[in-house]
């Protein structure tokens, strides 16, 4: 399971909830950008979000869970970092996979 899917499951959120919460956070920070409620489904399929969404998502999920969630670096040049718990390595699902240890 991709880290984003794992964190959403841990939170008990559907992708639409993530989008709505991200839009709330963006508005609180005075940002005009918005995420369509279906866009996180694309992220779960491996599409990479553009800035500011990775950092906002990591901060939002970390705050909700009370633990670190990082905007992990991508394995491929030119890709946007994406939230991931712990240390990461490349994953075929387009996000970073958590490693143990």
N, C-alpha and C positions, 0 to 999 in steps of 0.2 A: 504494500500500500504506500502511496506517495506521502511524504510528510504533511502536505497540506490536507489531504484526506484524513490522515491520522489525527491532526490537531482539530479539524472540524468535528470528527467523531467524538473526540474527547470533550469538546465543548457542547456537543449535542446540537450543533448548528447545521442547517442545510446551507448550500451555497448562496441561496437568496438572502439568508440572514447575514452572512458575511458581507455581501454587497451592501445591504441596507446599513449595517453597522459601519462599514468603511465610509459610506456617504455621510453618515452622521459625524464621524471623526474628521473627515475632510472639511465639512462645513464649520465645525468647531474651531478648526485651525485657519479659517478664512480662505480655504482653497475652493476654487470654482469647479474643479473637475468632479465628475460623477462616474460611478460604475453602474452599468445596466445590471439588473438583478440576475440575469442569466450569464453574465460574463465569467463569474467564478467557475462555471462548468467547463469553460474553455481552459481555464488554468488547471483544472483537475485532469484534463486530457493532454496537458503538456505545453499549452501556449504560455509564453512568458509575459507577464504584465509589464507595462512601462511605469516609470516613476510617476507619481509618488507611491503607488499601490504596494509594492513589496515592503517598504519601510513602515507604512501606515498599518498594513496587515500584521506585520511582526509585532509592532507596538501594541496594537489592539488585542491580539491573542495573548501576548505576554501579560498584559494587564488583567485580562479575564482569568487566566490560569494561575497567576501569581508566581510565574517562573519564567526563565529566559526562553525567548523564541527569537532567533536571529534571522536577519536577511542574509542568508548564506550565499557565498560566491558561486557563480556558475562555472561549470566545467568547460564550457565553450566560450571563446572570445565573443564579445559583443552582446551577450545575453544579459538580461536584467537579473539581479539577485532575487531570490525568492525565500519566503519564510521557511525555516526548518529548525526543529529542535535538535540541540546537540551538535556534534561534529558531523560533517557530511561528506559524501562521495557521490559521483555522478550516478544517475538512475535512468533507465530506459523510458520512464514515464515523463521525462522532461523536467523534473524537479530534482532536488538533492535528496538522497536517501540517508537516513540516520545510521551511523555505525555504532557498535558497542565498544565499550572500553574507554 
